[in-house]
């Protein structure tokens, strides 16, 4: 049986030195893997330094707005590029602020032995994100500061006909109207970060190319980055999809971002099968990094 090879694809947007630290740790724990850093901020990564530690870089021209369809486009393009560059058996989609907390070589063997094509961290359903057609208000931020509240007031006068929601991470406003047609596939919500077999990646890209109605529908959902990949893959009857966490994060209710990793969060992550933890602060306390590294030796790596 051929030994599994993994490719780690990191979606990066902040502090190149911190991203490089995380990528270096992945390479230490999985020296036979490929690691590719995708970013859209010119000059974010030192390409020569990355090459010297065996990490590939991929500068893209899609400016990502987190929680938006641009995130899906960037992920699909990054996976396509990673698939072109790597003959890995599995591809792991991570953020640049993910940090390993398991022995990755052992974890990889467990994932491969399990035989799953996709390991998805499934979330509770949020029908309003896809039973309505959503579009973000255009224009510069100074204009959206005016048009957004106006849309919100109009939505309160037209309940059931109009909704207006502000993104928790930006000044972008999304306006929704009831959708006339049902989703082309059952909608499944999951975290962005996932572990996929090469077969699953190929299928995801092929279905995207062959069925333009799928991107067209999910482009007008409110959280397409949490809906598209999981829905498309779950609809493939011959793919084995299971529930599981690739990355552990604490996302308090109502918060716009996950909590920063600290000792308490690491203790909670240790009780899960997740191989990574986020968000690791660019200037994280060295003691927190030490505790994360100690988890690698302290924890067995189950396949589930």
N, C-alpha and C positions, 0 to 999 in steps of 0.2 A: 504494500500500500504506500502511495506517495505521501511524503510528509506534507502537512499543510503549510502554506506560506501566507502571511497576512500583509496587507497594505493598509497603513493608517493615514487617513485623509483628514487633515486639520483645517477647519475654516477659521481663519485668523483675521483679527481686526485691531489688535491693540498690542503695544509694547513688544517689539521684535525680540528683545533680549529674554523676556519671560517666555515667549513662545518657543524660542530656541532651547531654553532650559527644559521645558516639558518634552520637546521632541527628542532632546538628547537622552532623557531618562527612558523614553520609549525604546530608543535604539539600544540602550544598555540592557534592557530587559528582554528585548526581542531582536538580537543582532542579525538575524536572517530576514527580517521584515523590510518592506519598503515604507518610507515615511514621506508624505508629500504635504507641503504647506501651501494652502490656497489663500491668497490675499488680494485686495483691490486698492490698498493704500500704497502708492508708489514709494519704493525704497524702504518698505516696512522691514524686510528681512535682508540680512547680509548674505547674498547668494554664495559668495566664495566660502564664507565660514560654514554655511549650511552644507555645501558640497564636501567640505573637509571632514564633517562628521557623518557623512553618508545620508544626508537629508535632501530631498528634492524640493524645489520651489516652483510655484505656478502663480504668476501674477495675472490676474483676470481684469477685464474692463467692466464687469458688472458691479455697479455700486450697490451694495446690499443694504436694504432697509429691513431690519430684523422684524420678523412676524409678517413679512410681505411676500408676494410672489417672487420678488427678486431673490429672496433667500432660496426658494426652490430652484430657480434658474441657475443660481450659482452652484448649488449642490449637484444638480444634474450635470452641469458642465464639468465640475471638478471630478465627479465619478467617471464621466466619459474619458477625461484626460488621464485619470489614474488607471483606468482599464487599458488605455492605449499604451501606457508606459510600463505597467506591471502585469506579470503573469500569475499574480497571487491567486490563491484559492478563495480568500475572504477579504472583504474590504470593511474597515471600521471607520465610520463617520464621527468625528469628534470636533469640539471647538478648540481653539488655541489655548484655552484656559483649563483644559482637562489634564489631570495628572494621574499616572497609574498608581494603584494601591494593591495590585496582585502581581504575582510572578507571571508575566505575560506569556512566556513560552509554555508554561503549564496550562494557563487559561486558554490559549489558542488550541492546544491539543484537545482540551475538553469540548470546546465549541465545535471543532471538526468532527470529533467522535459522536457528538449529539446528532449530527446530520441535518440540522435545521438550515433552511435557506435564508431566513431572516429572524433576528432576535429584536423584537420591538418592545419598547416600554409603553404599554397601552395606558391611555388616560380615559377618564369618564367622558361620555358623550356630551357635546354642547351643540344641540341642533340649531340654535340661532346663528351659529357661525357659517352654516351652509344651506339652511332652508330659506335664507334671505340672500339676495344678490348685493354684494358689497363692493363699493369703489371708494378709493381715497380721494379727498378733496385736493384738486391741483393747486398750483401756485406757490409763491414763496411763503416762508413761515409767517412773515408779518401779515400777509393776507389771510392765511389760515386761522390766525388768532381772532380774526373777525368773522370769517365765514363759518368756522366750526361752531361757535356758540349760537350763531343764527340758525344753522341746521339743527342743532340740539333743541332750540326753542320750537322750531317748526315741527320736529318729531313729536314733541309733547302735545302739540295741538292735533296731531294726526296719528293717534295710537293705532297700531295694527297696519298702518300704511307706510310709515317712515320711521327709521331709526338713525341715530347719530351717536357714534362712539369715538372717544379720543383714545389713541394708542397710549398705553401706560409708559412707553419708553421714548416717546417723542411728541412733537406738537402736531403730528399727523392726525387728521380726523377721517373716519370712515362713515359713509352714509349708505344705508341699506334699505331695500324695498323687497316685499315678498317675492320669492322666486316662483316662476310659473311652472317650470319643469323639474322633475325629480333628478337626483344625482345619477350619472351614467353608471356608477358602481356604488355598492354600499360604502358609506363613509365610515372610516375607522380613524380615531384620533390616537396619536402616539407622540412621544418625545422625538425631537429631530434626530438625536444621536442614536445610532443603531449599528448593528453588525450584520453584514449581508454576504452571502456567498457570491462568487463570481457569476453563477447562473442567475441569481436574483438581480444583480446589477445589470446584466445583459438584458434580462426580461424587462426591467424597469425602463431602460433606455429604448428598447425596441417598441414597447407599448406606447411610450410617449411619442415616438416618431410616427407610429401607425394609427394612433387614435387621437387626432387633434381635438376631439370634443372633450377629452379629459383635461388637458391643460386649460382649455377655454372655460370649462366649468370651475375648476379649482382656482383659477386666477381671480375669480370673483367671490371667493370665500374669505372669511375674515382672518383665519389663521392657516393659510395654505401650507406653511412649512410644517405644521403638525398634522396635516390631513393627507397630503398628496401621496407621498411615498408609501405610507402605511396602508392607504386605501387601495392603491394600485396593486401592491404586492399581495395583500390579503384577498384580492379578487382572483388571483391566479390559482386555480384548483390544484395544479400539479406542484406547487411550491409548498414546502413545509415551513409554516410561520409559527413561531412560539413567542409567548410573553416572557420578557426578561429585561433586566437593566444592563446596558453597557456602561452607563455613567450614573453615579449617584449625585443628586443635587437636592438641596432643601430650598423650596420655592414657597415662601410664606404666602398665605391667601391675601390677595390684594396688592402684593409687591410687584414691582416692575422688573426685578432681577432676582436671581437666586442669591442666597446668603454666601458671603465669602467663607472659604474653608478655614476652620479653626480646629482645635483639638476635640471639641464636643461634636462637631460635624463629622470628623473622622471616625469617632467612636460609633456614631450612628451608621456611617457607611460600612463599617467593619461587620455589621450584622446583615449585610446584603451580599448578593453574589456579584455586585458590580465590580468591574475591573478598573474603573476610573472614578475620579471625584472632581467636581467643579463647583464654584469658580475659584481657581487658585489665584490669589491676588498677585499682581506683578512684583510687589514688594513684600511678599509673604514672610512672616516670621520664620527664621531658619529652624526654630524648634518644631514648627508645624510641618515643614518639609521633612525633617528628621523622623517625626512620627509617621508621616505618610510612607516613607521608605521602610520603616520598621514593619509596617503592615504587610509588606511584600513577603517578608520572611516568616511572619507570624501566622499568616492565613493560608489555609489550603485553597486550591483553585477548583471548585466544582464545575461541572459542565452545565449546571442549571442555576 
